[in-house]
Amino acid sequence: MIFTMRRTIAGLAIAFVLGLLAVGIYLVGEQQRTRIVEHGSPTRAIVTADHNDELDHWYTVGYTAQGQARTAELRYPWVIDAIPVGQALTVYVDPDHPERIATADGYATPLWTSAPGWFAVLAVFAVFISVVGRLTSSRGQAPDNG
């Protein structure tokens, strides 16, 4: 496949959009997490399960909010630290939505919390494919001697 300048620019544009998505999702999630930490009620949560599949890594925690025992899944936007099952964490409970919790060090409950890392990986991959494709294509062309 011959990479034209148009394909290279399109690939780099896709990478730029993916990078913007990563930054945007991260900033929105960080704003929500910070709001929960600043205005939420601190409570103790216990890590009850460690989930690690090919695409995501998250922890299930048990905590009590508004007099009810609850569970939630904590995720992190980038590389996740190892937290042993049974460890106690301080989580902050959203006063308006007690099913939403966050920690002061970046973990939060929304499913899309880990999305920025994936969009960043895809952006780097798009840059790599665009640049390598263009370089490979330009090396394979015979010089035009007119």
C-alpha positions as CSV (number, residue, x, y, z in Angstrom):
1,M,0.0,0.0,0.0
2,I,1.4,3.4,-1.0
3,F,0.9,6.0,1.7
4,T,0.2,9.3,0.1
5,M,0.5,12.7,1.8
6,R,-3.3,12.7,2.1
7,R,-3.3,9.4,4.0
8,T,-0.5,10.5,6.2
9,I,-2.3,13.8,7.1
10,A,-5.6,11.9,7.6
11,G,-3.8,9.4,10.0
12,L,-2.2,12.2,11.9
13,A,-5.6,14.0,12.1
14,I,-7.2,10.8,13.5
15,A,-4.3,10.6,16.1
16,F,-4.9,14.3,17.0
17,V,-8.7,13.7,17.5
18,L,-8.0,10.5,19.6
19,G,-5.5,12.5,21.7
20,L,-8.1,15.3,22.2
21,L,-10.7,12.6,23.3
22,A,-8.2,11.2,25.8
23,V,-7.5,14.6,27.3
24,G,-11.2,15.6,27.2
25,I,-12.4,12.5,28.9
26,Y,-9.7,12.6,31.5
27,L,-10.4,16.3,32.3
28,V,-14.2,15.7,32.6
29,G,-13.6,12.6,34.8
30,E,-11.0,14.4,36.9
31,Q,-13.4,17.3,37.5
32,Q,-16.1,14.9,38.6
33,R,-13.7,12.9,40.8
34,T,-12.4,16.1,42.4
35,R,-15.9,17.3,43.1
36,I,-16.8,14.0,44.8
37,V,-13.6,14.1,46.9
38,E,-14.1,17.7,47.9
39,H,-17.9,17.5,48.7
40,G,-18.4,13.8,49.4
41,S,-18.5,12.0,52.7
42,P,-15.3,10.0,53.5
43,T,-15.9,6.3,54.3
44,R,-14.0,3.1,54.6
45,A,-14.1,0.7,51.6
46,I,-12.7,-2.8,51.5
47,V,-11.3,-4.2,48.2
48,T,-13.3,-7.4,47.7
49,A,-12.1,-8.4,44.2
50,D,-9.4,-7.7,41.7
51,H,-10.5,-7.9,38.0
52,N,-7.9,-8.0,35.3
53,D,-8.9,-8.9,31.7
54,E,-7.3,-8.2,28.4
55,L,-8.8,-4.8,28.0
56,D,-9.4,-3.4,31.5
57,H,-8.3,-3.7,35.1
58,W,-10.5,-2.6,38.0
59,Y,-11.3,-3.4,41.6
60,T,-14.6,-4.2,43.3
61,V,-15.0,-2.5,46.7
62,G,-17.6,-2.8,49.4
63,Y,-18.6,0.3,51.5
64,T,-21.5,1.7,53.5
65,A,-23.3,4.9,52.3
66,Q,-26.5,6.4,53.6
67,G,-26.9,3.4,55.9
68,Q,-26.8,0.8,53.1
69,A,-24.1,-1.7,52.3
70,R,-23.0,-1.1,48.7
71,T,-20.4,-2.3,46.1
72,A,-18.8,-0.3,43.3
73,E,-16.1,-0.9,40.7
74,L,-13.1,1.4,41.0
75,R,-11.0,2.2,37.9
76,Y,-8.0,4.5,37.1
77,P,-7.4,6.5,33.9
78,W,-3.8,5.2,33.3
79,V,-1.7,2.3,34.6
80,I,-3.3,0.9,37.7
81,D,-1.5,0.1,40.9
82,A,-1.7,-3.3,42.6
83,I,-4.1,-3.2,45.5
84,P,-4.4,-6.4,47.5
85,V,-7.8,-7.9,48.1
86,G,-8.9,-7.1,51.7
87,Q,-7.1,-3.7,51.8
88,A,-9.0,-0.9,53.3
89,L,-9.3,2.4,51.3
90,T,-10.7,5.8,52.1
91,V,-13.3,6.6,49.5
92,Y,-15.5,9.6,49.1
93,V,-19.2,9.1,48.4
94,D,-21.1,11.5,46.1
95,P,-23.8,13.0,48.3
96,D,-26.3,13.1,45.4
97,H,-25.4,9.7,43.9
98,P,-24.1,7.3,46.6
99,E,-23.3,4.7,44.0
100,R,-20.5,7.0,42.8
101,I,-17.3,7.0,44.8
102,A,-13.8,8.3,44.3
103,T,-10.4,8.3,46.0
104,A,-8.1,11.2,46.6
105,D,-5.4,9.4,44.5
106,G,-7.4,9.1,41.3
107,Y,-9.6,6.1,41.4
108,A,-13.3,6.5,40.5
109,T,-16.4,4.5,39.7
110,P,-17.5,5.6,36.2
111,L,-16.9,2.9,33.6
112,W,-15.2,5.4,31.3
113,T,-12.6,6.3,33.9
114,S,-10.1,4.0,32.1
115,A,-10.9,5.3,28.6
116,P,-8.3,8.1,28.4
117,G,-5.5,5.5,28.6
118,W,-7.0,3.5,25.7
119,F,-7.5,6.6,23.5
120,A,-3.9,7.7,24.2
121,V,-2.7,4.3,23.1
122,L,-4.8,4.4,19.9
123,A,-3.5,8.0,19.2
124,V,0.1,6.8,19.5
125,F,-0.7,3.8,17.3
126,A,-2.2,6.1,14.6
127,V,0.8,8.3,14.6
128,F,3.1,5.3,14.3
129,I,1.2,3.8,11.4
130,S,1.0,7.2,9.6
131,V,4.6,8.0,10.0
132,V,6.0,4.6,9.3
133,G,3.7,4.1,6.4
134,R,4.8,7.4,4.9
135,L,8.5,6.7,5.4
136,T,8.3,3.2,4.0
137,S,6.3,4.4,1.0
138,S,8.7,7.2,0.2
139,R,11.7,4.9,0.4
140,G,10.1,2.4,-1.9
141,Q,9.5,4.9,-4.7
142,A,12.1,5.3,-7.4
143,P,13.6,8.7,-7.8
144,D,12.1,10.8,-10.6
145,N,15.0,11.7,-12.9
146,G,12.7,13.5,-15.3
